[in-house]
Structures are given as C-alpha cells and as structure tokens.
Amino acid sequence: MTATSDKNGLVRFTGLKYGGDAKSSESNKQQDGTYKYDADKASTNYWIAEIEAPNGFEKYNEIIAVTINKDSYNEKTYQYIK
C-alpha cells in the first residue's frame, strides 16, 4: 500500500485490499458446504488518522472512516476539509 498527497492535501491510497475471505462469515456458506460471496458487494472498512501535520498545516484530529470496494478506484467526488 502506498499513500501520496497533492498540494491540497488530498491523499490517494493505492493497493488497499478489500473483501476478505469468503469463510469469514457463515452467511457465505452454501448448502453444499462450500463458501462464496458476491464480489460486487464485497468491501472493507479502514480508519485514517493524521499523526503529524506537514509544516504550515494544522493537524486534523478526527478519525476518518473509509469504505473500500471494487469501485473505489473510480471515485470522482472528493471532499476537502479545511
């Protein structure tokens, strides 16, 4: 996983995993005993915290919850917090 930020402080995370193991939930168990899940509905939650602000910026003290899914890479809406 890598993280890079632009001049406005927007951080892009690449390489985040999502979805997990089908065996992680009994609701994914099929009648024949095998496990499967719908990859189109798979997601994983992450929490982001700023540990140290760059020079000239104020540290953001809140925890930010983010949900990653198969379409996250294609997100077109960004919210800048000032």
NORJOZI-V712645 format. One record per residue. N is the residue number from 1. RES is the residue in one small letter. PHI is phi in whole degrees, -180 to 180 (* if undefined). OMEGA is omega in whole degrees, 0 to 359 (none if undefined). NEAR is the number of other C-alpha atoms within 12 Angstrom. Layout:
# NORJOZI-V712645
{{N & RES & PHI & OMEGA & NEAR} {N & RES & PHI & OMEGA & NEAR}}
This chain:
# NORJOZI-V712645
{{1 & m & * & 175 & 9} {2 & t & -127 & 178 & 11} {3 & a & -135 & 176 & 14} {4 & t & -133 & 179 & 14} {5 & s & -123 & 178 & 13} {6 & d & -96 & 183 & 11} {7 & k & -64 & 179 & 10} {8 & n & -91 & 180 & 15} {9 & g & 92 & 177 & 23} {10 & l & -70 & 182 & 16} {11 & v & -102 & 175 & 19} {12 & r & -111 & 177 & 20} {13 & f & -103 & 177 & 19} {14 & t & -121 & 178 & 16} {15 & g & 92 & 178 & 15} {16 & l & -71 & 178 & 22} {17 & k & -87 & 177 & 21} {18 & y & -147 & 173 & 24} {19 & g & 101 & 178 & 24} {20 & g & 75 & 184 & 21} {21 & d & -95 & 179 & 19} {22 & a & -58 & 181 & 21} {23 & k & -77 & 182 & 16} {24 & s & -75 & 180 & 14} {25 & s & -139 & 178 & 16} {26 & e & -64 & 179 & 15} {27 & s & -68 & 178 & 15} {28 & n & -89 & 183 & 20} {29 & k & -79 & 180 & 17} {30 & q & -91 & 181 & 14} {31 & q & -62 & 180 & 10} {32 & d & -84 & 177 & 8} {33 & g & 93 & 177 & 11} {34 & t & -84 & 180 & 14} {35 & y & -116 & 171 & 17} {36 & k & -157 & 175 & 22} {37 & y & -141 & 181 & 21} {38 & d & -83 & 182 & 17} {39 & a & -61 & 178 & 17} {40 & d & -68 & 180 & 13} {41 & k & -104 & 183 & 17} {42 & a & -69 & 177 & 24} {43 & s & -157 & 176 & 23} {44 & t & -140 & 178 & 20} {45 & n & -94 & 174 & 18} {46 & y & -128 & 176 & 18} {47 & w & -124 & 184 & 13} {48 & i & -114 & 177 & 18} {49 & a & -133 & 175 & 16} {50 & e & -83 & 182 & 17} {51 & i & -86 & 181 & 12} {52 & e & -148 & 179 & 12} {53 & a & -83 & 175 & 13} {54 & p & -64 & 177 & 14} {55 & n & -54 & 178 & 8} {56 & g & 88 & 180 & 8} {57 & f & -120 & 176 & 14} {58 & e & -90 & 180 & 14} {59 & k & -67 & 176 & 17} {60 & y & -87 & 189 & 18} {61 & n & -96 & 180 & 13} {62 & e & -91 & 173 & 12} {63 & i & -89 & 181 & 13} {64 & i & -108 & 177 & 15} {65 & a & -90 & 181 & 12} {66 & v & -134 & 175 & 17} {67 & t & -110 & 181 & 22} {68 & i & -106 & 176 & 26} {69 & n & -141 & 185 & 24} {70 & k & -64 & 182 & 20} {71 & d & -104 & 185 & 15} {72 & s & -59 & 181 & 24} {73 & y & -63 & 186 & 17} {74 & n & -101 & 182 & 12} {75 & e & -63 & 182 & 13} {76 & k & -110 & 182 & 8} {77 & t & -106 & 180 & 9} {78 & y & -125 & 177 & 13} {79 & q & -119 & 176 & 12} {80 & y & -89 & 177 & 12} {81 & i & -103 & 182 & 15} {82 & k & -117 & none & 10}}
